[in-house]
C-alpha cells in the first residue's frame, strides 16, 4: 500500500480496476508544506500491479506543478493501454484567459 496516505487525503475513494492494475485516486493529498490550508487537496494517483499474489505500488502520478485545491485524482479511468486522471478544480488558461476551477484531464500510458 501507499506510504503517502494520511487520514484526510481521501485515498481509495476513486478506484479503477483493469486486469492486474488498480488505479487509486488520492485527491486530498497535500503539497508541502502540508500544514498550510492553501496546499491541501492538490491530489495524486497511484498505480498498483498484482505481483506474486500481492498488490504493489508501481507508479505515483501527480501534476508537474501541483497546487492546493486542484484535486488531481478526483476521477480515474483506464482501458487496455491508457490511463486518464481528472483534475477537478484545475485553473485553465486558454488564449491568455484564465478560467478558475475549470478542471482538466491528463492522459498517461499504463505502467
MIBABA-955516 format. One record per atom (N, C-alpha, C): residue number from 1; atom name; x, y, z. Coordinates in Angstrom, 3 decimals, always signed. Each point is the difference from the previous one (the first is absolute). Layout:
BEGIN
@nr->NUM, atom->CA, x->X, y->Y, z->Z
...
This chain:
BEGIN
@nr->1, atom->N, x->+0.824, y->-1.188, z->+0.000
@nr->1, atom->CA, x->-0.824, y->+1.188, z->+0.000
@nr->1, atom->C, x->+0.864, y->+1.246, z->+0.000
@nr->2, atom->N, x->-0.618, y->+1.079, z->-0.394
@nr->2, atom->CA, x->+0.735, y->+1.251, z->-0.093
@nr->2, atom->C, x->+0.447, y->+0.469, z->+1.384
@nr->3, atom->N, x->+1.188, y->+0.516, z->+0.062
@nr->3, atom->CA, x->+0.510, y->+0.537, z->+1.260
@nr->3, atom->C, x->-0.290, y->+1.490, z->+0.118
@nr->4, atom->N, x->-0.707, y->+0.557, z->-0.962
@nr->4, atom->CA, x->-0.241, y->+1.440, z->-0.041
@nr->4, atom->C, x->-1.352, y->+0.386, z->+0.599
@nr->5, atom->N, x->-0.717, y->-0.951, z->+0.581
@nr->5, atom->CA, x->-1.361, y->+0.255, z->+0.451
@nr->5, atom->C, x->-0.052, y->+0.733, z->+1.331
@nr->6, atom->N, x->-1.026, y->+0.835, z->+0.126
@nr->6, atom->CA, x->-0.376, y->+0.611, z->+1.265
@nr->6, atom->C, x->-1.512, y->-0.062, z->+0.075
@nr->7, atom->N, x->-0.550, y->+0.183, z->+1.171
@nr->7, atom->CA, x->-1.426, y->-0.243, z->+0.201
@nr->7, atom->C, x->-0.902, y->+0.892, z->-0.851
@nr->8, atom->N, x->+0.409, y->+1.191, z->-0.338
@nr->8, atom->CA, x->-0.881, y->+0.892, z->-0.759
@nr->8, atom->C, x->+0.357, y->+0.091, z->-1.486
@nr->9, atom->N, x->+0.764, y->-0.933, z->-0.519
@nr->9, atom->CA, x->+0.400, y->+0.054, z->-1.409
@nr->9, atom->C, x->-1.032, y->-0.624, z->-0.944
@nr->10, atom->N, x->-1.024, y->-0.639, z->+0.524
@nr->10, atom->CA, x->-1.032, y->-0.643, z->-0.811
@nr->10, atom->C, x->+0.555, y->-1.115, z->-0.872
@nr->11, atom->N, x->+0.990, y->-0.690, z->+0.522
@nr->11, atom->CA, x->+0.611, y->-1.121, z->-0.701
@nr->11, atom->C, x->-1.022, y->-1.113, z->-0.132
@nr->12, atom->N, x->-0.098, y->-0.612, z->-1.156
@nr->12, atom->CA, x->-0.895, y->-1.104, z->-0.339
@nr->12, atom->C, x->-1.429, y->+0.438, z->-0.296
@nr->13, atom->N, x->-0.333, y->+1.280, z->+0.000
@nr->13, atom->CA, x->-1.358, y->+0.410, z->-0.368
@nr->13, atom->C, x->-0.222, y->-0.079, z->-1.504
@nr->14, atom->N, x->+1.059, y->+0.033, z->-0.783
@nr->14, atom->CA, x->-0.078, y->-0.155, z->-1.449
@nr->14, atom->C, x->+0.883, y->-1.170, z->-0.391
@nr->15, atom->N, x->-0.628, y->-1.054, z->-0.544
@nr->15, atom->CA, x->+0.732, y->-1.211, z->-0.348
@nr->15, atom->C, x->-0.434, y->-0.481, z->-1.376
@nr->16, atom->N, x->+0.960, y->-0.423, z->-0.800
@nr->16, atom->CA, x->-0.261, y->-0.595, z->-1.306
@nr->16, atom->C, x->+0.822, y->-1.275, z->-0.085
@nr->17, atom->N, x->-0.629, y->-1.101, z->-0.410
@nr->17, atom->CA, x->+0.681, y->-1.279, z->-0.107
@nr->17, atom->C, x->-0.043, y->-0.464, z->-1.447
@nr->18, atom->N, x->+1.153, y->-0.390, z->-0.511
@nr->18, atom->CA, x->+0.116, y->-0.509, z->-1.373
@nr->18, atom->C, x->+1.010, y->-1.133, z->+0.019
@nr->19, atom->N, x->-0.490, y->-1.240, z->-0.115
@nr->19, atom->CA, x->+0.856, y->-1.187, z->+0.028
@nr->19, atom->C, x->+0.836, y->-0.029, z->+1.276
@nr->20, atom->N, x->+1.342, y->+0.050, z->-0.135
@nr->20, atom->CA, x->+0.873, y->-0.075, z->+1.181
@nr->20, atom->C, x->+0.468, y->+1.383, z->+0.465
@nr->21, atom->N, x->-0.765, y->+1.039, z->-0.352
@nr->21, atom->CA, x->+0.339, y->+1.373, z->+0.382
@nr->21, atom->C, x->-1.140, y->+0.609, z->+0.807
@nr->22, atom->N, x->+0.335, y->+0.627, z->+1.102
@nr->22, atom->CA, x->-0.952, y->+0.809, z->+0.759
@nr->22, atom->C, x->+0.537, y->+1.424, z->+0.009
@nr->23, atom->N, x->-0.830, y->+0.950, z->-0.405
@nr->23, atom->CA, x->+0.323, y->+1.425, z->+0.087
@nr->23, atom->C, x->-0.800, y->+0.585, z->+1.156
@nr->24, atom->N, x->+0.680, y->+0.767, z->+0.842
@nr->24, atom->CA, x->-0.633, y->+0.569, z->+1.183
@nr->24, atom->C, x->+0.205, y->+1.500, z->+0.022
@nr->25, atom->N, x->-1.093, y->+0.728, z->+0.136
@nr->25, atom->CA, x->+0.078, y->+1.450, z->+0.145
@nr->25, atom->C, x->+0.215, y->+0.384, z->+1.448
@nr->26, atom->N, x->+0.722, y->+1.058, z->+0.192
@nr->26, atom->CA, x->+0.342, y->+0.512, z->+1.330
@nr->26, atom->C, x->-0.129, y->+1.518, z->-0.066
@nr->27, atom->N, x->-1.204, y->+0.460, z->-0.391
@nr->27, atom->CA, x->-0.168, y->+1.416, z->-0.313
@nr->27, atom->C, x->+0.140, y->+0.929, z->+1.197
@nr->28, atom->N, x->+0.085, y->-0.529, z->+1.192
@nr->28, atom->CA, x->+0.214, y->+0.831, z->+1.179
@nr->28, atom->C, x->+1.457, y->+0.214, z->+0.356
@nr->29, atom->N, x->+0.913, y->-0.639, z->-0.729
@nr->29, atom->CA, x->+1.426, y->+0.114, z->+0.320
@nr->29, atom->C, x->+0.456, y->+1.452, z->-0.062
@nr->30, atom->N, x->+0.727, y->+0.416, z->+1.000
@nr->30, atom->CA, x->+0.498, y->+1.366, z->+0.086
@nr->30, atom->C, x->+1.387, y->+0.119, z->-0.611
@nr->31, atom->N, x->+0.338, y->+1.206, z->-0.417
@nr->31, atom->CA, x->+1.367, y->+0.307, z->-0.394
@nr->31, atom->C, x->+0.671, y->+0.647, z->+1.203
@nr->32, atom->N, x->+1.305, y->+0.024, z->+0.013
@nr->32, atom->CA, x->+0.733, y->+0.534, z->+1.159
@nr->32, atom->C, x->+0.061, y->+1.527, z->-0.050
@nr->33, atom->N, x->-0.051, y->+0.686, z->+1.111
@nr->33, atom->CA, x->-0.227, y->-0.563, z->+1.324
@nr->33, atom->C, x->-1.476, y->-0.347, z->+0.193
@nr->34, atom->N, x->-0.263, y->-1.250, z->+0.345
@nr->34, atom->CA, x->-1.360, y->-0.527, z->+0.098
@nr->34, atom->C, x->-0.800, y->+0.644, z->+1.129
@nr->35, atom->N, x->+0.685, y->+0.629, z->+0.931
@nr->35, atom->CA, x->-0.704, y->+0.608, z->+1.128
@nr->35, atom->C, x->-0.767, y->+1.263, z->-0.403
@nr->36, atom->N, x->+0.297, y->+0.556, z->-1.169
@nr->36, atom->CA, x->-0.688, y->+1.212, z->-0.440
@nr->36, atom->C, x->-1.276, y->-0.367, z->-0.761
@nr->37, atom->N, x->-1.103, y->+0.617, z->+0.377
@nr->37, atom->CA, x->-1.308, y->-0.287, z->-0.588
@nr->37, atom->C, x->+0.018, y->+0.129, z->-1.522
@nr->38, atom->N, x->+0.704, y->+0.974, z->-0.537
@nr->38, atom->CA, x->+0.013, y->+0.228, z->-1.455
@nr->38, atom->C, x->+0.646, y->-1.154, z->-0.769
@nr->39, atom->N, x->+0.738, y->-0.876, z->+0.667
@nr->39, atom->CA, x->+0.709, y->-1.100, z->-0.661
@nr->39, atom->C, x->-0.750, y->-1.327, z->+0.054
@nr->40, atom->N, x->-1.157, y->-0.014, z->+0.649
@nr->40, atom->CA, x->-0.774, y->-1.238, z->+0.098
@nr->40, atom->C, x->-0.678, y->-0.315, z->-1.328
@nr->41, atom->N, x->-0.319, y->-1.245, z->-0.221
@nr->41, atom->CA, x->-0.772, y->-0.470, z->-1.148
@nr->41, atom->C, x->+0.660, y->+0.268, z->-1.352
@nr->42, atom->N, x->+1.324, y->-0.052, z->-0.041
@nr->42, atom->CA, x->+0.684, y->+0.081, z->-1.299
@nr->42, atom->C, x->-0.241, y->-1.295, z->-0.766
@nr->43, atom->N, x->+0.104, y->-1.104, z->+0.697
@nr->43, atom->CA, x->-0.341, y->-1.294, z->-0.571
@nr->43, atom->C, x->+1.150, y->-0.780, z->-0.587
@nr->44, atom->N, x->-0.249, y->-1.284, z->-0.168
@nr->44, atom->CA, x->+0.940, y->-0.931, z->-0.610
@nr->44, atom->C, x->-0.802, y->-1.246, z->-0.387
@nr->45, atom->N, x->+0.636, y->-0.879, z->-0.724
@nr->45, atom->CA, x->-0.597, y->-1.301, z->-0.342
@nr->45, atom->C, x->+1.121, y->-1.027, z->+0.010
@nr->46, atom->N, x->-0.359, y->-1.256, z->+0.232
@nr->46, atom->CA, x->+0.976, y->-1.059, z->+0.127
@nr->46, atom->C, x->-0.435, y->-1.208, z->-0.821
@nr->47, atom->N, x->+0.980, y->-0.666, z->-0.592
@nr->47, atom->CA, x->-0.239, y->-1.241, z->-0.737
@nr->47, atom->C, x->+0.567, y->-1.158, z->+0.809
@nr->48, atom->N, x->-0.797, y->-1.061, z->+0.112
@nr->48, atom->CA, x->+0.410, y->-1.214, z->+0.689
@nr->48, atom->C, x->-0.135, y->-1.174, z->-0.959
@nr->49, atom->N, x->+1.013, y->-0.864, z->-0.039
@nr->49, atom->CA, x->-0.041, y->-1.229, z->-0.803
@nr->49, atom->C, x->-0.019, y->-1.191, z->+0.944
@nr->50, atom->N, x->-0.678, y->-1.048, z->-0.446
@nr->50, atom->CA, x->-0.012, y->-1.245, z->+0.746
@nr->50, atom->C, x->+1.246, y->-0.793, z->-0.363
@nr->51, atom->N, x->+0.886, y->-0.209, z->+0.994
@nr->51, atom->CA, x->+1.240, y->-0.745, z->-0.209
@nr->51, atom->C, x->+0.150, y->-1.013, z->+1.120
@nr->52, atom->N, x->+0.156, y->-1.261, z->-0.377
@nr->52, atom->CA, x->+0.172, y->-1.079, z->+0.973
@nr->52, atom->C, x->-1.106, y->-0.005, z->+1.059
@nr->53, atom->N, x->-1.220, y->+0.273, z->-0.440
@nr->53, atom->CA, x->-1.133, y->-0.048, z->+0.902
@nr->53, atom->C, x->-0.191, y->+1.210, z->+0.886
@nr->54, atom->N, x->+0.817, y->+1.053, z->-0.180
@nr->54, atom->CA, x->-0.113, y->+1.209, z->+0.810
@nr->54, atom->C, x->-0.099, y->+1.221, z->-0.904
@nr->55, atom->N, x->-0.789, y->+0.969, z->+0.434
@nr->55, atom->CA, x->-0.098, y->+1.262, z->-0.734
@nr->55, atom->C, x->+1.165, y->+0.892, z->+0.410
@nr->56, atom->N, x->+0.779, y->+0.434, z->-0.996
@nr->56, atom->CA, x->+1.170, y->+0.828, z->+0.260
@nr->56, atom->C, x->-0.106, y->+1.310, z->-0.766
@nr->57, atom->N, x->+0.329, y->+1.088, z->+0.676
@nr->57, atom->CA, x->-0.008, y->+1.302, z->-0.658
@nr->57, atom->C, x->+1.123, y->+0.043, z->-1.031
@nr->58, atom->N, x->-0.350, y->+0.385, z->-1.232
@nr->58, atom->CA, x->+1.006, y->+0.051, z->-1.057
@nr->58, atom->C, x->+0.223, y->+1.407, z->-0.542
@nr->59, atom->N, x->-0.955, y->+0.898, z->+0.227
@nr->59, atom->CA, x->+0.195, y->+1.361, z->-0.498
@nr->59, atom->C, x->-0.912, y->+0.977, z->+0.741
@nr->60, atom->N, x->+0.541, y->+1.197, z->+0.222
@nr->60, atom->CA, x->-0.763, y->+1.109, z->+0.569
@nr->60, atom->C, x->-0.170, y->+1.043, z->-1.099
@nr->61, atom->N, x->-1.202, y->+0.549, z->-0.110
@nr->61, atom->CA, x->-0.278, y->+1.054, z->-0.974
@nr->61, atom->C, x->-0.362, y->+1.271, z->+0.761
@nr->62, atom->N, x->+0.529, y->+1.108, z->-0.491
@nr->62, atom->CA, x->-0.309, y->+1.297, z->+0.592
@nr->62, atom->C, x->+0.276, y->+1.044, z->-1.066
@nr->63, atom->N, x->-0.665, y->+1.119, z->+0.090
@nr->63, atom->CA, x->+0.288, y->+1.071, z->-0.945
@nr->63, atom->C, x->+1.462, y->+0.418, z->+0.130
@nr->64, atom->N, x->+0.567, y->+0.528, z->-1.077
@nr->64, atom->CA, x->+1.398, y->+0.433, z->+0.053
@nr->64, atom->C, x->+0.165, y->+1.210, z->+0.923
@nr->65, atom->N, x->-1.035, y->+0.790, z->+0.148
@nr->65, atom->CA, x->+0.027, y->+1.161, z->+0.887
@nr->65, atom->C, x->-1.292, y->-0.004, z->+0.819
@nr->66, atom->N, x->-0.112, y->-0.917, z->+0.957
@nr->66, atom->CA, x->-1.260, y->-0.131, z->+0.727
@nr->66, atom->C, x->-0.318, y->+1.223, z->+0.855
@nr->67, atom->N, x->-1.287, y->+0.333, z->+0.036
@nr->67, atom->CA, x->-0.486, y->+1.109, z->+0.824
@nr->67, atom->C, x->-1.128, y->-0.503, z->+0.886
@nr->68, atom->N, x->-0.079, y->+0.567, z->+1.173
@nr->68, atom->CA, x->-1.080, y->-0.351, z->+0.903
@nr->68, atom->C, x->-1.357, y->+0.267, z->-0.620
@nr->69, atom->N, x->-0.930, y->-0.885, z->+0.314
@nr->69, atom->CA, x->-1.406, y->+0.068, z->-0.398
@nr->69, atom->C, x->-0.246, y->-0.301, z->-1.475
@nr->70, atom->N, x->+0.994, y->-0.506, z->-0.735
@nr->70, atom->CA, x->-0.227, y->-0.440, z->-1.388
@nr->70, atom->C, x->-0.762, y->-1.323, z->-0.040
@nr->71, atom->N, x->+0.192, y->-0.848, z->+0.987
@nr->71, atom->CA, x->-0.642, y->-1.316, z->+0.120
@nr->71, atom->C, x->+0.348, y->-0.950, z->-1.148
@nr->72, atom->N, x->+1.283, y->-0.086, z->-0.303
@nr->72, atom->CA, x->+0.498, y->-0.995, z->-0.954
@nr->72, atom->C, x->-0.318, y->-1.384, z->+0.554
@nr->73, atom->N, x->-0.516, y->-0.887, z->-0.829
@nr->73, atom->CA, x->-0.368, y->-1.340, z->+0.441
@nr->73, atom->C, x->-1.452, y->-0.119, z->+0.417
@nr->74, atom->N, x->-0.786, y->+1.066, z->-0.213
@nr->74, atom->CA, x->-1.419, y->-0.032, z->+0.369
@nr->74, atom->C, x->-0.768, y->-1.008, z->-0.844
@nr->75, atom->N, x->+0.429, y->-0.172, z->-1.244
@nr->75, atom->CA, x->-0.609, y->-1.015, z->-0.862
@nr->75, atom->C, x->+1.114, y->-0.762, z->-0.713
@nr->76, atom->N, x->-0.265, y->-1.280, z->-0.257
@nr->76, atom->CA, x->+0.992, y->-0.864, z->-0.634
@nr->76, atom->C, x->-0.723, y->-0.956, z->-0.944
@nr->77, atom->N, x->+0.588, y->-0.229, z->-1.148
@nr->77, atom->CA, x->-0.503, y->-1.009, z->-0.932
@nr->77, atom->C, x->+1.193, y->-0.645, z->-0.674
@nr->78, atom->N, x->-0.149, y->-1.248, z->-0.413
@nr->78, atom->CA, x->+1.068, y->-0.648, z->-0.755
@nr->78, atom->C, x->-0.596, y->-1.010, z->-0.961
@nr->79, atom->N, x->+0.746, y->-0.253, z->-1.050
@nr->79, atom->CA, x->-0.373, y->-1.031, z->-0.957
@nr->79, atom->C, x->+1.226, y->-0.854, z->-0.265
@nr->80, atom->N, x->+0.034, y->-0.686, z->-1.100
@nr->80, atom->CA, x->+1.084, y->-0.944, z->-0.276
@nr->80, atom->C, x->+1.389, y->+0.636, z->+0.070
@nr->81, atom->N, x->+0.157, y->+1.225, z->-0.512
@nr->81, atom->CA, x->+1.327, y->+0.612, z->-0.089
@nr->81, atom->C, x->+0.166, y->+1.316, z->+0.754
@nr->82, atom->N, x->-1.086, y->+0.637, z->+0.392
@nr->82, atom->CA, x->+0.071, y->+1.374, z->+0.490
@nr->82, atom->C, x->-0.630, y->+0.174, z->+1.372
@nr->83, atom->N, x->+0.435, y->+1.083, z->+0.654
@nr->83, atom->CA, x->-0.573, y->+0.435, z->+1.267
@nr->83, atom->C, x->-0.395, y->+1.462, z->-0.176
@nr->84, atom->N, x->-1.175, y->+0.353, z->+0.494
@nr->84, atom->CA, x->-0.459, y->+1.386, z->-0.020
@nr->84, atom->C, x->-0.249, y->+0.403, z->+1.447
@nr->85, atom->N, x->+0.585, y->+1.113, z->+0.405
@nr->85, atom->CA, x->-0.152, y->+0.482, z->+1.364
@nr->85, atom->C, x->-0.566, y->+1.410, z->-0.052
@nr->86, atom->N, x->-1.108, y->+0.197, z->+0.704
@nr->86, atom->CA, x->-0.634, y->+1.310, z->+0.038
@nr->86, atom->C, x->+0.548, y->+0.867, z->+1.107
@nr->87, atom->N, x->+0.063, y->+1.280, z->-0.289
@nr->87, atom->CA, x->+0.451, y->+1.009, z->+0.957
@nr->87, atom->C, x->-1.153, y->+1.000, z->+0.123
@nr->88, atom->N, x->-0.885, y->-0.250, z->+0.933
@nr->88, atom->CA, x->-1.324, y->+0.612, z->+0.068
@nr->88, atom->C, x->-0.022, y->+1.529, z->+0.027
@nr->89, atom->N, x->+0.876, y->+0.635, z->+0.746
@nr->89, atom->CA, x->-0.084, y->+1.451, z->+0.186
@nr->89, atom->C, x->+1.208, y->+0.753, z->-0.545
@nr->90, atom->N, x->+0.719, y->-0.580, z->-0.935
@nr->90, atom->CA, x->+1.188, y->+0.622, z->-0.579
@nr->90, atom->C, x->-0.379, y->+1.296, z->-0.727
@nr->91, atom->N, x->+0.758, y->+1.064, z->+0.258
@nr->91, atom->CA, x->-0.156, y->+1.233, z->-0.774
@nr->91, atom->C, x->+0.556, y->-0.247, z->-1.394
@nr->92, atom->N, x->-0.714, y->+0.427, z->-1.029
@nr->92, atom->CA, x->+0.399, y->-0.260, z->-1.377
@nr->92, atom->C, x->+0.140, y->+1.309, z->-0.759
@nr->93, atom->N, x->+1.126, y->+0.126, z->-0.702
@nr->93, atom->CA, x->+0.230, y->+1.186, z->-0.825
@nr->93, atom->C, x->-0.252, y->-0.368, z->-1.462
@nr->94, atom->N, x->-0.758, y->+0.837, z->-0.690
@nr->94, atom->CA, x->-0.327, y->-0.211, z->-1.406
@nr->94, atom->C, x->+0.059, y->+1.346, z->-0.717
@nr->95, atom->N, x->+0.933, y->+0.120, z->-0.936
@nr->95, atom->CA, x->+0.173, y->+1.250, z->-0.751
@nr->95, atom->C, x->+0.205, y->+1.200, z->+0.914
@nr->96, atom->N, x->+0.766, y->-0.194, z->+1.065
@nr->96, atom->CA, x->+0.315, y->+1.093, z->+0.907
@nr->96, atom->C, x->-1.069, y->+0.282, z->+1.040
@nr->97, atom->N, x->-1.105, y->-0.719, z->-0.036
@nr->97, atom->CA, x->-1.076, y->+0.181, z->+0.972
@nr->97, atom->C, x->+0.025, y->-1.133, z->+1.018
@nr->98, atom->N, x->-0.004, y->+0.359, z->+1.265
@nr->98, atom->CA, x->+0.028, y->-0.987, z->+1.065
@nr->98, atom->C, x->-1.424, y->-0.299, z->+0.455
@nr->99, atom->N, x->-0.348, y->-1.278, z->-0.009
@nr->99, atom->CA, x->-1.287, y->-0.433, z->+0.520
@nr->99, atom->C, x->+0.269, y->-0.760, z->+1.290
@nr->100, atom->N, x->-0.413, y->+0.589, z->+1.108
@nr->100, atom->CA, x->+0.229, y->-0.619, z->+1.303
@nr->100, atom->C, x->-0.895, y->-1.216, z->+0.172
@nr->101, atom->N, x->+0.572, y->-1.065, z->+0.557
@nr->101, atom->CA, x->-0.711, y->-1.226, z->+0.366
@nr->101, atom->C, x->-0.671, y->-0.690, z->-1.187
@nr->102, atom->N, x->+0.539, y->+0.155, z->-1.199
@nr->102, atom->CA, x->-0.594, y->-0.604, z->-1.193
@nr->102, atom->C, x->+0.181, y->-1.511, z->-0.013
@nr->103, atom->N, x->+1.121, y->-0.475, z->+0.523
@nr->103, atom->CA, x->+0.297, y->-1.421, z->-0.012
@nr->103, atom->C, x->+0.648, y->-0.427, z->-1.310
@nr->104, atom->N, x->+0.709, y->-1.106, z->+0.050
@nr->104, atom->CA, x->+0.652, y->-0.545, z->-1.183
@nr->104, atom->C, x->+0.232, y->-1.496, z->+0.201
@nr->105, atom->N, x->+0.428, y->-0.654, z->-1.057
@nr->105, atom->CA, x->+0.353, y->-1.412, z->+0.098
@nr->105, atom->C, x->+1.403, y->-0.210, z->-0.551
@nr->106, atom->N, x->+0.652, y->-1.043, z->+0.486
@nr->106, atom->CA, x->+1.350, y->-0.356, z->-0.421
@nr->106, atom->C, x->-0.029, y->-1.435, z->-0.522
@nr->107, atom->N, x->+0.719, y->-0.231, z->-1.086
@nr->107, atom->CA, x->+0.101, y->-1.327, z->-0.609
@nr->107, atom->C, x->+1.397, y->-0.576, z->+0.247
@nr->108, atom->N, x->+0.059, y->-1.274, z->+0.356
@nr->108, atom->CA, x->+1.258, y->-0.699, z->+0.247
@nr->108, atom->C, x->-0.079, y->-1.388, z->-0.635
@nr->109, atom->N, x->+1.157, y->-0.542, z->-0.336
@nr->109, atom->CA, x->+0.063, y->-1.408, z->-0.372
@nr->109, atom->C, x->+0.019, y->-0.836, z->+1.264
@nr->110, atom->N, x->-0.574, y->-1.178, z->-0.073
@nr->110, atom->CA, x->+0.033, y->-0.893, z->+1.154
@nr->110, atom->C, x->+1.432, y->-0.368, z->+0.348
@nr->111, atom->N, x->+0.276, y->-0.121, z->+1.301
@nr->111, atom->CA, x->+1.362, y->-0.401, z->+0.396
@nr->111, atom->C, x->+0.249, y->-1.475, z->-0.289
